[in-house]
Every structure is written in structure tokens, then in C-alpha cells.
Amino acid sequence: MNKIKMLNPIVELDGDEMTRILWQKIKDVLILPYVDLKSEYYDLGLPERERTKDQVTIDAANAIKKYGVGVKCATITPNAQRVEEYKLSQMWKSPNGTVRSILDGTVFRAPILVDGIKPLVSNWNKPITIARHAYGDVYAGVEAYVPEGGKVYISLPNGEQKLIKDLPSAGIIQAMHNTDKSISSFARSCFNYAVSTKQDLWFSSKDTISKIYDHRFKDIFQEIYQNEYKDKFEALGIEYFYTLIDDAVARVMRSSGGYIWACKNYDGDVMSDMLATSFGSLAMMTSVLVSPEGNYEFEAAHGTVTRHYYKHLKGEETSTNSVATIFAWTGALAKRGQLDGLDDLVEFAHKLEKATLDTIESGTMTKDLVGLFHKDGVEAKGVNSFAFLEAIAQRL
Ligand SMILES: NC(=O)c1ccc[n+]([C@@H]2O[C@H](COP(=O)([O-])OP(=O)(O)OC[C@H]3O[C@@H](n4cnc5c(N)ncnc54)[C@H](O)[C@@H]3O)[C@@H](O)[C@H]2O)c1
């Protein structure tokens, strides 16, 4: 069989534990037999991050900037226990944080929908993608407890002193910030992603109450939309609109899905967990980092599934869900194909996604999904990690 040819590489970021085992198997069984894969490989497994003093993570992020498309396996973010376990010289930073700060991107998370696994909100029959601004606000806040009460001010660089409150007795205060640059990057990433996926974009905040802070977000989004994206949106027949966060929540609950919901940092933190819960499983959530320049890094939203890895090392059978990792690969292959004008690569990516969903919908799935699956006439059968991949391969 002739394998599909590629023109430019995908940047491949390998990872840790059970997801690293699945990573290799997904390539061997589902990709390499069909695609003459061009990838530039970076090993972000913790031992290699330690050996290179984390330079490998920085190199990988710069390679994504160069080639435009990356795919990442889940990685360990070290804590004290991991420093001990892997004999690390330092508690290396989260690779996702490092990549995000180099690409200056926004993370979009979307559920993978399967016929037979119903969201708790029954009218959500298309995915809802959350775009969370991952900079500033309350996450970089400065707080104080003022036991004695009294006048508390913010002092501005122009010498102005703004009274926050003359506290009559003990109380708490908080100051937070954001920057025009970060908000603009967030806005451009959201508009680019909406154009790339041909979906409407909603943005919500509380500008009626926060007349300067949240209003600045609203104005920046509107200005960038008007000057840079309005024509593209109109040509695609998609829509951008701004609404208050409380109105957005009401509309989201009544909607059938199929759009991107851009949220400020705290709103995105809370709302993405609500969506993931309603759509069923963390193992069925994709995640893509999009930079304002239009670079893409695809990954699964879950971690390295440590508990399964230790079972695997003991020679025990595991049933680890590989769907989100497969969809990270298909996302990257389709994007590469789209950028390079390779229709056969795009088609292959869609075929692999369909084969994965068809496998589950016909009753073969990993054990985490068995209890969630209800479809008339189909009995759910839980299989092991590798049998699931082999079952998908039979449909390709
Ligand atoms: N994006 C990333 O690279 C990323 C994200 C989260 C956590 N992590 C890392 O992963 C490691 C484990 O963290 P954790 O346990 O908090 O998160 P995890 O996502 O690996 O596991 C959380 C829970 O969900 C289950 N689960 C997750 N994915 C599954 C799958 N594909 N199939 C079946 N069950 C699945 C696990 O068994 C566990 O009970 C940590 O070292 C953490 O730093 C990495």
C-alpha cells in the first residue's frame, strides 16, 4: 500500500508513564502503516528533561514556532515526591507552562462526543469548546488582611492615589492586573481558532460591574474583531458576539453546543470543569494550544495515568483510554495537511477519528467508558489498552 506523503514535519513531544507507552503503540498501529510520517522528535520524558536541564522543552517549543504544528504526550509535572522518585537535580517547571509561555498561547478544550455517551445536559449534542485566558487576574493577585481597618489605596505611576476603601474595622483587600498585550494575544488566538474550526465565538465578562477592568477586555476584543477578523468571519458565515457572563451561562445551558466560549481566567477555570463533568470523562477531552501567530500544539487534556503505568510495569493488564491522545494526533495531522494543502492527510485524520468513534459506538471500549455507555441493542464490552487500538486498526 502507498503511504501518504508529508511535506513538512509535525513537532512530536513524547512524554511519560502510561501515556508514553500508548504514544508508541498509537504510532505503530494506527499511523505509521498509513502515513510516511515526517516528525521532528523531542523527548519530554522526565529523565531527558533532567539530562538536558529542561533545554529539550524549550527547544521543542521553539520548533513548534518554526514548523507551526506540534503534538504532545502527557508529561509529569514534578512535585517533591517526583524529585525523589526520579532523583531530579531540580523541581523542573511544568512543560505545558514552559511551552505556553514561549508560544504565548491560549488553551482550547473540547469534548469528544460519542453516540451512546450522553452529556448530563441533554440538549448539548455538539461540543462546546472553552477558551480560557491563562494569564493574570486573581491568579496573580496581591492580597492582604487588614486587622486594624483604615484607608487602603492603590497608587498609580502618575502619582494618583485611588482610595479602595476606608475600612471601618478588620477586612480583606485584593489587587489584580492584566495587560493589553496579553488580552490582545488571547483575543487573536480566539479569533484564529474560530476561523480555523469555522465555529461562532462568544466572549463573556462582567463589564456592567467592572467598568474599567472587564470593559478593557470587551473593548480590545471588539477592536481586534473589527479591524482584523470581521471580513473573515462574514466570509465563513460565523459570528462573534459579546455578552455578560450571567447571560452567557443561561444561553450555554439552553444551547445545543457547537461554538467556542472565551472566558476570563477564573471563569474559564470554573466553567471548563463544569463542561468536562457534564460531557462525561477527562479521557474524552482534547486540548489545543493556539498562539496569536497561528501555531498549534495538540494534546490530551488528561495526565500520564500513573496508576495504570505501575500496573503495566508489574505485567498486569491495563485498560487506559487512548481516545484523547489519538485525537491529539489526528488534530495535528489534519492541521499539517490543511496548512500544506495535503487533502489525503486531512482525509486520513478524519478516517482515523471516525474509526475510533465507530469502535466505541459498536460496543468495544476501554473500561472507564463502560458504565457511561447506553445504546439500544449494543452491549458495552471493556477491553484492554492494546486490544482497543487493534480494534480501531481493523476499521482503517
Ligand atoms: N497535560 C499534561 O501533561 C498533564 C495534565 C495533568 C496531569 N499531568 C501529570 O500526570 C500525572 C498524573 O496526574 P493525575 O493523576 O492528577 O492525572 P491523570 O489525568 O493522569 O489521572 C486522573 C484520574 O483520571 C483517570 N484517567 C485519566 N486519564 C485516563 C485515561 N486516559 N484512561 C483511563 N483513566 C484515566 C486516572 O486513572 C486517575 O484516576 C502527574 O505527574 C501530573 O503532573 C500531566
The ligand as a MOL file (V3000), in Angstrom:
LIG
                    3D

  0  0  0     0  0            999 V3000
M  V30 BEGIN CTAB
M  V30 COUNTS 44 48 0 0 0
M  V30 BEGIN ATOM
M  V30 1 N -1.1490 17.8200 30.2420 0
M  V30 2 C -0.3280 17.1240 30.9960 0
M  V30 3 O 0.7660 16.7900 30.5830 0
M  V30 4 C -0.7960 16.7260 32.3720 0
M  V30 5 C -2.0660 17.0580 32.8410 0
M  V30 6 C -2.4670 16.6140 34.1120 0
M  V30 7 C -1.5640 15.8870 34.8840 0
M  V30 8 N -0.3250 15.6020 34.4150 0 CHG=1
M  V30 9 C 0.6410 14.7400 35.1660 0
M  V30 10 O 0.1000 13.4190 35.1600 0
M  V30 11 C 0.4900 12.7340 36.3450 0
M  V30 12 C -0.7330 12.0740 36.9560 0
M  V30 13 O -1.6400 13.0840 37.4100 0
M  V30 14 P -3.1660 12.8710 37.8170 0
M  V30 15 O -3.2980 11.5090 38.4000 0
M  V30 16 O -3.5810 14.0410 38.5760 0 CHG=-1
M  V30 17 O -3.9610 12.9790 36.4300 0
M  V30 18 P -4.4500 11.8570 35.3890 0
M  V30 19 O -5.2220 12.5800 34.3560 0
M  V30 20 O -3.2880 11.0560 34.9030 0
M  V30 21 O -5.4360 10.9240 36.2210 0
M  V30 22 C -6.5740 11.4270 36.9290 0
M  V30 23 C -7.6060 10.2980 37.1110 0
M  V30 24 O -8.2840 10.0460 35.8880 0
M  V30 25 C -8.0310 8.7220 35.4140 0
M  V30 26 N -7.6540 8.8510 33.9930 0
M  V30 27 C -7.0730 9.9150 33.4000 0
M  V30 28 N -6.8610 9.6750 32.1190 0
M  V30 29 C -7.3010 8.4330 31.8750 0
M  V30 30 C -7.3260 7.6280 30.7170 0
M  V30 31 N -6.8280 8.0660 29.5660 0
M  V30 32 N -7.8510 6.3860 30.7930 0
M  V30 33 C -8.3580 5.9310 31.9480 0
M  V30 34 N -8.3840 6.6580 33.1020 0
M  V30 35 C -7.8320 7.8940 33.0590 0
M  V30 36 C -6.8390 8.2100 36.2310 0
M  V30 37 O -6.8320 6.8210 36.3940 0
M  V30 38 C -6.9970 8.9630 37.5430 0
M  V30 39 O -7.9190 8.2960 38.3590 0
M  V30 40 C 1.1320 13.7780 37.2620 0
M  V30 41 O 2.5450 13.5670 37.2990 0
M  V30 42 C 0.7930 15.1040 36.6160 0
M  V30 43 O 1.8460 16.0350 36.7710 0
M  V30 44 C 0.0560 15.9800 33.1650 0
M  V30 END ATOM
M  V30 BEGIN BOND
M  V30 1 1 1 2
M  V30 2 2 2 3
M  V30 3 1 2 4
M  V30 4 1 4 5
M  V30 5 2 4 44
M  V30 6 2 5 6
M  V30 7 1 6 7
M  V30 8 2 7 8
M  V30 9 1 8 9
M  V30 10 1 8 44
M  V30 11 1 9 10
M  V30 12 1 9 42
M  V30 13 1 10 11
M  V30 14 1 11 12
M  V30 15 1 11 40
M  V30 16 1 12 13
M  V30 17 1 13 14
M  V30 18 2 14 15
M  V30 19 1 14 16
M  V30 20 1 14 17
M  V30 21 1 17 18
M  V30 22 2 18 19
M  V30 23 1 18 20
M  V30 24 1 18 21
M  V30 25 1 21 22
M  V30 26 1 22 23
M  V30 27 1 23 24
M  V30 28 1 23 38
M  V30 29 1 24 25
M  V30 30 1 25 26
M  V30 31 1 25 36
M  V30 32 1 26 27
M  V30 33 1 26 35
M  V30 34 2 27 28
M  V30 35 1 28 29
M  V30 36 1 29 30
M  V30 37 2 29 35
M  V30 38 1 30 31
M  V30 39 2 30 32
M  V30 40 1 32 33
M  V30 41 2 33 34
M  V30 42 1 34 35
M  V30 43 1 36 37
M  V30 44 1 36 38
M  V30 45 1 38 39
M  V30 46 1 40 41
M  V30 47 1 40 42
M  V30 48 1 42 43
M  V30 END BOND
M  V30 END CTAB
M  END
